[in-house]
């Protein structure tokens, strides 16, 4: 009887054991905090272009190097039970496998992927109830964002030299559709295809949105045909400095889309008046 009790107690301890997570994916870090599972995060990769929510707490977590160049040595030294890889760190999988460290990669291509990621991380951290609440709130806010569509067309540029746009099969395309903007970028399996000024002129978008590596001055100086588009003629050109955050697939993206939509609405009303 005593042995049975010991075995049961041991089994319960194993079930309740918390993960020791290192996340090289900033979206997963934000999701874990929203799940109230941040006590299971022992290391993260640091970013150079933006902060990770919540900044006042994530800034105190041990860094294992940069987002694009994490350190295997630092990861191993923290003795993690799980490392969440990002698209920039997939080459680490085999190295970590050699040390018996479990890894995983979450899908981060479309808005709907967030729902699956919430469920996956909630299960791993034993935070299913919190996950259900976050998921319900996320779905409700998605519906709210569909209200009062902007009813515009746009091309969202990733860079101006060369001309690269976020394709019609991308997260940015999902976001534009959600707020009532028709994405005129080409359909492509490439996330950021190279396009021409002739293509943009032919599509003639209502809006030109500039992202991470796109600047209005460089674009118009190098591509004179764009001056004939509706967007340029009506001064409907918008630079969104937080594109990095729009591409981060955590539940916090809802707040960022709300901000993005509000700024587009403001810019449009200011130009129209």
C-alpha angles and dihedrals in degrees: 000000000000091000091050091052091049091050091049091048091049091049091051091050090051091050092050095044112122125228122248100222130192111188121198088176113082092203090059091050091055092046092050091052091050088050088053088240095120091117086072093058112095100165143011139184115252124233130220101199103043146006128256118239123279091032096185090060105031090053088065096053117101113266121225093193134284128330092252098036113032120176118246090200093056091046093052093045091060091056098224125190091207136021118197107210128208130214087265095054104045090115088069094067097085092044092052091044087060089060093046093249115149117232137186139184124211122213110250108173107100140025093253090059088073091068092056092044092053090053093046095049092042090055094046092051095038091243099125095139092052088046092055091052093049091047093051092048091047093053092047092051091049089058091049091052090057090062119096096017117207092230095211137123123231149171114218109207122209094190138002098210104068099016105245126169134191103257127240087253099060143095090259089055089053090052094048091049091049093058095042103264121133110224109222095187114119123271106252143151085225110090094218111022122189112248135181134240087243089059092051092047091051092050090045098197125204089225137032112201120194120211140179103328101015125103127185096222095053093043099053094040092052098038109044093173090070090072086075094060123102090240094059096038091054093038091242094151118131132184114205110198095188097063088122089062093046088059093054108100104211127117087262087074088084091066090047093050090049089053092046092051092046092051092049090050091049093048091049094049092047092051093045095051 
